[in-house]
């Protein structure tokens, strides 16, 4: 068992802050790289707020201050400590940005370190295309909110080494989370299935099969989904769902063609919960 003592997370946004929190909670020293001083401060506040939420739920096994002391904010990738064992990239879902960040991170890494991306849909092989050692690169797809989510999807490209995959599995389990290992393919298992259901529900709404609440209740009560596909799309963000659907449409074909209703809602700014309106009204 290789204990994970030192982690770096690049991008301390919604996901990066959560990933930093969970690794620091189990005892790792965590370096968070942000784009500038203001963004680093915002990331620190986000992590502190996440810890407070976890503590309120009674799920924080150690004092929040002790966790915060293990979190170090920096603004330069080359400041990542040379003893780091795992680097998780969690910058926005823009392929060019991720490719550039990963290439810069690789230069800062010691030979044995593992490099991972938290992408929710992009090809791991393509993201790793500019790396000198793509065999130590894989996808570590955490879910939102990270501290409360049980799953991490581990995405292995053809070139990912087996021992790198095995380390990633160990390090996910050390968080008390469950891994599913999938082969690198667009949308992996989760986003591909989740988007499929969401797009079909939107088409059903377009066709007048039922209203949003009825479609969601059908899946919640009929199939025991904790949340219907339209409410979930509101939480994820219609713009985020549209971007993933467009990517899957290009990669996997017509069945992922975004419905016109989704495009129209995004154009009108009806992006879901964060905008106050999507398929539902949110206060
Ligand atoms: P976000 O916008 O909340 O956070 C991105 C962070 O990256 C920001 O804090 C930003 O300042 C920082 N950043 C941008 N450029 C940077 C740079 N050059 N160097 C260092 N930091 C930089 O985004 P997010 O929702 O946390 O998503 C991050 C990744 O996680 C994406 O790939 C996304 O697809 C994936 N993801 C998101 C969710 C979700 O529900 N939000 C779930 C699973 C996976």
Boltz pocket constraint, residues with backbone or C-beta under 6 A from the ligand:
constraints:
  - pocket:
      binder: B
      contacts: [[A, 10], [A, 11], [A, 12], [A, 13], [A, 14], [A, 15], [A, 16], [A, 33], [A, 34], [A, 35], [A, 39], [A, 43], [A, 89], [A, 90], [A, 91], [A, 92], [A, 93], [A, 94], [A, 101], [A, 118], [A, 119], [A, 120], [A, 121], [A, 141], [A, 142], [A, 143], [A, 144], [A, 236]]
      max_distance: 6.0
